[in-house]
Amino acid sequence: MNPQLTNPRADEIDAILKRLPFAQTLGMRCEVLGDEMTAILPFQEKLIGNVAIRALHGGAIASFLELTAMLQVFLVSDMPRPPKPINLTIDYLRQGHAKDLYARAYVLKMGRRMASVRAEAWQENRAEPVTALMAHFLVATE
Amino acid sequence: MNDKPKKQYDIAAIMNENINVMRDVVPWANETRFRVTKVEKGHVLGVQPWEAHLVGDPETGVIHGGVITTFLDNLCGMACSAAMTEMRFVATIDLRIDYMRPADKGRDIIGEAECYHLTRTVCFTRAWAYHETRDKLIATAAGTFAINKARFGGPRPKPEASQP
């Protein structure tokens, strides 16, 4: 295997997801290629927020994006454990349909104390994001 | 005032009477297990219990931030509906969450949301999450919501003419 293509942190991402009860409740998983990670939230009935229009719950999408952003910071850092969130802003751009949801996060700045991260979630079309998130995480390890 | 007779509803009172129904029609709210405890005009209170399947840090047993986001998002949306005089659904435009401190393991989280301003198309809300009092906050939220024009399922039913 080409060592440049494998990221030792990738296996850790998988282990974290398995250890996290809330990530299991959501049912999300991640695919990692080098420093690039795609998070996948397979559709489940319990993720629905509005039964009349069968839309995903904003809170479920926000939770998924927050976890994606957190894991992306972990992936590109050497932190011993995932970072803690300070705050986040979520923009609900389009309705989330009763289908699988995908997300990617970008670390805009990795500081000594904080990381600024942007994440986007989409369904069929990457260019038409369903939800965007901007978050800050505490990365200082004292 | 009477040139456009339109029936006014006390939506907050209707919501208060159907407090448990509101959660049952939201599967994700059922999954995160929060309860709405009180609805007043533009103001909603709820409780988010600690549950093992919501833990976001297995070492400390602290509930995941996403659970608080879900909780406050839902309460804010309900505070919008509860501020109106006709039944309208709202959709979150944006929501900001600030995490002040982690919630304690095993303890209920109290949530409080208010809709402090309302226009024809947009609601402005804020919310708080805490264990005991608002002096010691776990998280705060600020959200804006779009008011949906039409109700789904065909044309809006005419309110009964019961006004004198």
Interface residues (C-beta under 8 A of the other chain):
Chain A: R19 L20 P21 F22 Q24 T25 L26 E45 K46 L47 I48 G49 N50 V51 A52 I53 L56 H57 G58 G59 A60 A62 S63 F64 E66 L67 R81 K84 P85 I86 N87 L88 T89 I90 D91 Y92 Q95
Chain B: V25 V26 P27 W28 A29 N30 E31 T32 A52 H53 L54 V55 G56 D57 P58 E59 I63 H64 G65 G66 V67 T69 T70 F71 D73 N74 F89 A91 T92 I93 D94 L95 R96 I97 D98 Y99 P102 F152 G153
